[in-house]
Amino acid sequence: MTTHIVVGYTATKTGRDAVAFAARLAAAIDAVLDVAIILPSPERSVITPPDAGYDRYLRDQAQRWIAAAIDRIPADVIAHAHVRTAESFAEGLVEIADGLDASYIVVGAADGASRGRHRLGTTTSELLHTSDVPVVLVPRGARKVAPETGITRVTVAIGTRPGADALIEATSALAEAAGVPVRLLSLLPVDLPPTADTAAIRLAGSTEAEQVLAAAKAELPAGLDADVIVAAGDSIEDAVAHLDWQGGEIVLVGSSRLAQPRRLFLGSTAAKMLREITVPVAVVPRTIRPEGGAR
């Protein structure tokens, strides 16, 4: 069965970031890359009448933009172009992903993001509430990473509460397909008043985290290279800031428990992590689709 990766493209630097990383991911897991430009739906308010000439011009321009994007994709990656109309950019991407039974939707950072940083915009926020497949958030500047870097490691953030089955399954599938090791990560922040016995809390928390990581590692396929790490800090951001990131790394995080089944919702911990992570981050739904998709 062919694996598909849908990437949302705009003729901007962040659009090129998204396509560049998506191409590296597609090459690593032998997937087809579906580059998509979503145009506004032709339905307009009664105040603005339809303009067929402008619509044709916009579609022709989109075809030129997407052709230029595909020309920059390495020749060993199969890439298809999609120009669609939809009520929103996010809605169009989800429709394409559902039609292809895609494994991932990839998007770049919103305008204003600093080099190596993430920033959520309107499209990304909508995707994180409507997509039923993992959404990969690409930081600004990812286009600068050499294509031959590929994917070198999968880091997965494991919480201390149960319910990570879909996340572990997604991690296993990606790591096996890319042939790379896994790093199981648990965060141990201590964001407490100065009067608290933080040393005792760290010790108790570390023991629990190590038990959770050991259980998660046992769920991974036999033979898959996996390391475990407990990151400590005075806050989530501090703990993440002290981690090392490889140029070809991707981080997987699970959806918040507030998310509906097979839907995404970025929880507060993942949102805090995103501020410090400098590599692409995939947000995985709490449960997978019955027929695949979040493989």
C-alpha positions, 0 to 999 in steps of 0.5 A: 500500500502506497504511503502518502504525505500531504504538504500544504504549500504557499509561495513563501519561505515557510511554504518552502520549509514545509516542502523541503522537510516533507521531501526528506520525510517522503524519501526516508519512508518511501512515500509519495509526496502530494504538494497542495495549494488551496485556493479560496472557494469560488463562493463569495458574499453577495457584496463581491460578485464572482469573477471568472477571469480572476479565478482563472488567473489565480488558478494559473498562478497557483499551477506555476507556483506548485510546479516551481515547488516540485522542481526543487524536490529531489528526483528520487521523490515521487511528487504530485501536484494538487490545486484545490478550492476550499472554504479554508486552507486547513479544510482543503488539506484535510480533504486531500489527506482523507481522499488519499488515506495519507499518513501525514499532513505537513505545514510550515510555521506562521509568518513571523517565526524566528529561524529554527522556531515554531509559530502556530497560525490560523491554518495550523490551529484549525488543522489541530482541531480538525485533522484525523491524521498526524500533523507535522509542524515544521520550524522556520528555516527547515529548507536550509537542511541538506536533503541528504540529512534525511531522518536520523532519529524519532523522539517521542514525548511520553506522559506519565498517564496511560493512553499512549497506545496510538502514539507508540504505534505511530512512533514504531511505524515511522522509526521502522519505515525510516530505519532510525532509532527512537528516543523515548522522552519524559519531562520532569519539570519542577514548577513549585513554590520555593518552600516545596521539597523539590529534591524529594519531588524530583526523586519520586517523579524521576522514578515514576517517569522511568517506569513509564518509559520502561513500559513504553519501551517494552511496547516497541517492536523487538529489534528497534533501537531505543534509548530512554531519557528523563529531562529535568528542569524548573519548567517544561520549557527549561527541561526541553531547552537542555535537550540536544536535537539532531538535524534530521530529527522529528519529535512526536507528541500526543494529542491532549486528552481533551481531543475528540477520538481520532482528532487532534488538540495540542495540550498545554505541555506540548504547546510549551515544548513547541516553544523550545523544540527546533526540529519538526514536531508531529502531533498524533491523534489519540486514536488511529483511523480504523482503515489506517492513515495514522500508521 
